Amino acid sequence: MLNEISGGVCAAQGFKAAGIRCGVQADASPDKLDLAMILSERECAAAAVYTLNRVKAAPIYVTMDHLENGVAWGVVSNSGNANACCPMSHENAEAMCLFAAQATGREAEDFAVASSGIIGQTINIQAIQTGMPKVASALSAAGSTDAAAAIMTTDTVKKEIAVSFELGGKEIRLGAVAKGSGMIHPNMGTLLAFITTDCAITHEMLEDALREVSAKTFNRVTIDGETSPGDMAVALANGMAGNEQIEWKDEDYNTFCAALDYVCRHLSRSIAGDGEGAGRLVTCRVTGARSEESAERLAKTVVSSALVKAAMFGADANWGRVLVAMGYSKAPFRPEHVDMSFESAAGSVLVCKQGDGLAFDEALAKQILSEKEVVIAVNLNEGEDEAECWGCDLTYDYVRINGDYRT
Amino acid sequence: MLNEISGGVCAAQGFKAAGIRCGVQADASPDKLDLAMILSERECAAAAVYTLNRVKAAPIYVTMDHLENGVAWGVVSNSGNANACCPMSHENAEAMCLFAAQATGREAEDFAVASSGIIGQTINIQAIQTGMPKVASALSAAGSTDAAAAIMTTDTVKKEIAVSFELGGKEIRLGAVAKGSGMIHPNMGTLLAFITTDCAITHEMLEDALREVSAKTFNRVTIDGETSPGDMAVALANGMAGNEQIEWKDEDYNTFCAALDYVCRHLSRSIAGDGEGAGRLVTCRVTGARSEESAERLAKTVVSSALVKAAMFGADANWGRVLVAMGYSKAPFRPEHVDMSFESAAGSVLVCKQGDGLAFDEALAKQILSEKEVVIAVNLNEGEDEAECWGCDLTYDYVRINGDYRT
């Protein structure tokens, strides 16, 4: 029994958060928050998944190092600069943790650190140093929304969510904030997500849960096929709910994973729907597959296709492009078995049966594809497995935003 | 000694071509030519390379069948409809060859057939049947340009070229027409290219030459990462130049390959520069690599990146995106060894040295990237191998063209 609750990343007992403006990027709007902190009042089991890009931002290496012992107390994160591919980036990522420690009476090793924004320019570490005591003193149980705002780059909406559920009679809370809009492609946590829970769970189990759930949620989002060098998902569990600690892959573990899946799925869909310049959330659901892997690969290729994405922008039921994208996915399937339909709140229209096009109501199809959330439903008619991936349309605004992001 | 000559696909002795309007796509402009024929007056050694997309258009299968014996006389090709993923597509592709045979006094099996355009709608075979005698009677040695025009879809410029060279004192001519603008991504002939030569060469040697050269030319073009189901490159060699037949990989073979490479490289760059909505030709040249394969993979990933392409549209020297794209290419390299510069007719600017950003003249960089042809030059500083791939920028027009292509 899972309930959505308020409070975001502070919903779980013992977690506070804050977001302030410290001026990392001098020419950003004076209202843009750019420094976030999340802190637990107790030590947490900690787990993280990291970008697979060979070019990794310095905060990734620093966080890997700090979380190696499986414990942490908090997260510090800035937007406006990715602290990647520039001199002093490693030193500056370490310095961020040190400043956070000084401002909170903890150790530098107690913090995960994440930066997102421009690549290749040295970060304004003075601004962060000055801002750190301010963000620490702003920490509150009502700070989730400001933290969510402070980690945004080209995002247009804040991403936060929390749920509660029960384990052995104890109420457990699990909350998160995330960011992600451009440079998003499924292959590990290609975004920033900070997840907190008061569940008692070992860091090994937390790591397994995060890895399993990320693979089916964050890794199934694509905005533009780009894997960012700085992105990660971090989970902190402080055990304050008082449940019997999860140490095995038992029923409690499964319950915890279901809650984590709910939270990460929500964030993933928010991220896809808020893709850079996106007008709609595009889901590709592949059913009737011989394996979940091939269903996922097909769905991911479809939502990654520039031509499919442009057709979705135009609300054009160009199903041929979907089939073609499936064709180059390298996943096995028989084109002559494929059924396809487009679905949304406005209805459903079957456009292809056993690989051949059908005559269909173009006006209805246009109406269906003009909704904010649309589904490309593909049935391979070959097995029982399925997968769903999320993306967005390719719009003029994506080109505008990325044609002149840096300068 | 290679000379560029006029005549395109008819430059070689014994080849004629034509392009006419038969009305495959009723609502196209009345000026749009849509049916092309290329015919040799003698039997040709024939070779082809085909799309690797699992979803293949019917003409691919028919051409594979017709060229299996290694000989052919000509090519028939229409634009406006891809003859893919629709009922009767196989029968209609066979019918096109039959009509071509009837109009020229040959056999259906003597023809390669290729269609490009809309996927999933049954082709107007009556229009093609009516048009076939017309295109056959229009065949002429001056017909290359019309044939090039008739195979265009969203292309904005015709692609044709011819060269001459000598083998054993005989002048050999080699010419081609091609099309390709959207749904272009390196993995086999993801475009249409028809190449003719009067060189005497066995079909085995012709096939090897075409395969080797395609891998280094057509397969290094990307417009949008999409591999089309209908694309192919066909080479016809009628032997009329009277040179001693090329039967081995000897010096003559190498001379022939160099000429073929010149022609295919020219077509590849034309296709990249004429990408759907493209404003400029973007070349990524990776040098200092430990293998040509890794250099190619890196260069291909860079020119495929939506974020790099959008930056090129904005003439924004956002080199961080180049490094990030290299990072997710799965090719091995050390980011900390990488030097990078942007180059064009307007000059050259070094932006990154040993993986770290340099302060550089932004105004000069903008000027360099505002040219019609720009080069992203990456030195891995790890070996002697190199490769070059070609793409284009991502523009509002790409989105416009593909947001409403079908309807």
Contacts between the chains, C-beta under 8 A, distances in Angstrom:
chain1	res1	chain2	res2	distance
A	52	B	328	7.3
A	53	B	324	6.4
A	53	B	327	4.0
A	53	B	328	5.0
A	54	B	326	7.4
A	54	B	327	4.2
A	54	B	328	7.2
A	54	B	329	7.9
A	54	B	332	8.0
A	54	B	333	7.3
A	54	B	335	6.7
A	55	B	323	5.3
A	55	B	324	5.6
A	55	B	326	6.9
A	55	B	327	3.2
A	55	B	335	4.8
A	56	B	327	7.8
A	82	B	320	7.7
A	84	B	320	7.1
A	85	B	320	5.6
A	85	B	323	5.8
A	85	B	335	7.2
A	85	B	352	7.4
A	85	B	355	6.2
A	85	B	356	6.4
A	85	B	357	6.1
A	86	B	356	5.7
A	86	B	357	5.2
A	87	B	356	5.2
A	118	B	320	7.2
A	119	B	318	8.0
A	119	B	320	3.0
A	119	B	321	7.2
A	119	B	323	7.4
A	119	B	324	6.5
A	120	B	319	6.4
A	120	B	320	3.9
A	120	B	323	7.7
A	120	B	352	7.2
A	120	B	356	7.9
A	120	B	357	3.8
A	121	B	357	6.4
A	182	B	307	6.9
A	183	B	307	6.3
A	183	B	324	7.1
A	185	B	328	7.5
A	187	B	328	7.3
A	224	B	306	4.4
A	224	B	307	6.4
A	225	B	225	7.3
A	225	B	304	7.9
A	225	B	305	7.5
A	225	B	306	6.1
A	226	B	305	6.3
A	226	B	306	6.5
A	226	B	307	5.2
A	226	B	321	7.8
A	226	B	324	6.8
A	226	B	325	7.1
A	226	B	328	7.3
A	227	B	324	7.5
A	227	B	327	7.3
A	227	B	328	4.0
A	228	B	324	6.7
A	229	B	324	5.5
A	229	B	327	6.0
A	304	B	225	7.9
A	305	B	225	7.5
A	305	B	226	6.3
A	306	B	224	4.3
A	306	B	225	6.1
A	306	B	226	6.5
A	306	B	306	7.1
A	306	B	398	7.7
A	306	B	402	7.4
A	307	B	182	6.9
A	307	B	183	6.3
A	307	B	224	6.5
A	307	B	226	5.2
A	307	B	402	5.6
A	310	B	398	7.2
A	310	B	399	5.5
A	310	B	401	7.9
A	310	B	402	3.4
A	310	B	403	5.0
A	311	B	402	6.7
A	311	B	403	7.0
A	311	B	405	7.5
A	311	B	406	7.5
A	313	B	399	6.3
A	313	B	403	4.6
A	314	B	402	7.5
A	314	B	403	3.2
A	314	B	404	4.3
A	314	B	405	8.0
A	314	B	407	7.7
A	316	B	403	6.8
A	316	B	404	5.8
A	316	B	405	7.1
A	316	B	406	5.5
A	316	B	407	5.4
A	317	B	406	7.8
A	318	B	405	6.8
A	318	B	406	4.7
A	319	B	120	6.4
A	320	B	82	7.7
A	320	B	84	7.1
A	320	B	85	5.7
A	320	B	118	7.2
A	320	B	119	3.0
A	320	B	120	4.0
A	320	B	406	7.8
A	321	B	119	7.2
A	321	B	226	7.8
A	323	B	55	5.3
A	323	B	85	5.8
A	323	B	119	7.3
A	323	B	120	7.6
A	324	B	53	6.4
A	324	B	55	5.7
A	324	B	119	6.5
A	324	B	183	7.1
A	324	B	226	6.8
A	324	B	227	7.5
A	324	B	228	6.7
A	324	B	229	5.5
A	325	B	226	7.1
A	326	B	54	7.4
A	326	B	55	6.9
A	327	B	53	4.0
A	327	B	54	4.2
A	327	B	55	3.3
A	327	B	56	7.8
A	327	B	227	7.3
A	327	B	229	6.0
A	328	B	52	7.4
A	328	B	53	5.0
A	328	B	54	7.3
A	328	B	185	7.5
A	328	B	187	7.2
A	328	B	226	7.3
A	328	B	227	4.0
A	329	B	54	7.9
A	332	B	54	8.0
A	333	B	54	7.3
A	335	B	54	6.7
A	335	B	55	4.7
A	335	B	85	7.2
A	352	B	85	7.4
A	352	B	120	7.2
A	355	B	85	6.2
A	356	B	85	6.5
A	356	B	86	5.7
A	356	B	87	5.2
A	356	B	120	7.9
A	357	B	85	6.1
A	357	B	86	5.2
A	357	B	120	3.7
A	357	B	121	6.4
A	362	B	407	6.8
A	366	B	407	7.8
A	394	B	399	5.8
A	394	B	402	7.8
A	395	B	399	6.3
A	396	B	396	5.0
A	396	B	399	5.5
A	396	B	400	7.6
A	398	B	306	7.7
A	398	B	310	7.2
A	398	B	399	7.7
A	399	B	310	5.5
A	399	B	313	6.3
A	399	B	394	5.8
A	399	B	395	6.3
A	399	B	396	5.5
A	399	B	398	7.7
A	399	B	399	6.2
A	400	B	396	7.6
A	401	B	310	7.9
A	402	B	306	7.4
A	402	B	307	5.6
A	402	B	310	3.4
A	402	B	311	6.7
A	402	B	314	7.5
A	402	B	394	7.8
A	403	B	310	5.0
A	403	B	311	7.0
A	403	B	313	4.6
A	403	B	314	3.2
A	403	B	316	6.8
A	404	B	314	4.3
A	404	B	316	5.8
A	405	B	311	7.5
A	405	B	314	8.0
A	405	B	316	7.1
A	405	B	318	6.8
A	406	B	311	7.5
A	406	B	316	5.4
A	406	B	317	7.8
A	406	B	318	4.6
A	406	B	320	7.8
A	407	B	314	7.8
A	407	B	316	5.5
A	407	B	362	6.8
A	407	B	366	7.9
